[in-house]
Amino acid sequence: MTPLSELIKQMGIKKIPFVDEHKAAKKRWLKEQAPLFARVCENKPATNPVLHLL
């Protein structure tokens, strides 16, 4: 599990009906965005990762 997927799981993203109904889109989004999220977190370690979701 990637840091991005762990973070959105902790935030309760599955409770959002759209996300629950479009599991393939969520999976595709996570696959595409996880590398960028990881790089951003590495480059800005002092910033809370939740703030990088904006």
C-alpha positions as CSV (number, residue, x, y, z in Angstrom):
1,M,0.0,0.0,0.0
2,T,1.4,3.4,-0.9
3,P,1.6,6.4,1.4
4,L,-1.2,8.1,-0.7
5,S,-3.5,5.2,-0.4
6,E,-2.9,4.8,3.3
7,L,-3.6,8.5,3.8
8,I,-6.9,8.6,1.9
9,K,-8.0,5.4,3.7
10,Q,-7.4,7.0,7.0
11,M,-9.4,10.0,5.9
12,G,-12.4,7.8,5.2
13,I,-12.6,8.2,1.4
14,K,-14.6,5.0,1.1
15,K,-17.5,6.8,2.8
16,I,-17.9,9.1,-0.2
17,P,-20.6,7.5,-2.5
18,F,-18.9,8.5,-5.7
19,V,-15.6,6.8,-4.7
20,D,-17.4,3.7,-3.6
21,E,-19.3,3.5,-6.9
22,H,-16.2,4.1,-9.1
23,K,-13.6,1.7,-7.6
24,A,-11.8,1.3,-10.9
25,A,-11.4,5.1,-11.3
26,K,-10.1,5.3,-7.7
27,K,-7.6,2.6,-8.3
28,R,-6.4,4.2,-11.6
29,W,-6.1,7.6,-9.8
30,L,-4.1,6.1,-7.0
31,K,-1.7,4.4,-9.5
32,E,-1.2,7.6,-11.4
33,Q,-0.9,10.0,-8.5
34,A,1.1,7.9,-5.9
35,P,4.5,8.5,-7.5
36,L,4.0,12.3,-7.6
37,F,2.7,12.3,-4.0
38,A,5.7,10.4,-2.9
39,R,8.1,12.8,-4.6
40,V,6.3,15.8,-3.1
41,C,6.5,14.3,0.4
42,E,10.2,13.6,-0.1
43,N,10.9,17.1,-1.2
44,K,8.9,18.7,1.5
45,P,9.4,16.5,4.6
46,A,8.5,19.3,7.1
47,T,5.0,19.7,5.6
48,N,2.2,17.5,6.9
49,P,1.4,15.0,4.0
50,V,-2.3,15.8,4.4
51,L,-1.6,19.3,3.1
52,H,-0.1,17.9,-0.1
53,L,-3.5,16.5,-1.0
54,L,-4.8,20.0,-1.8
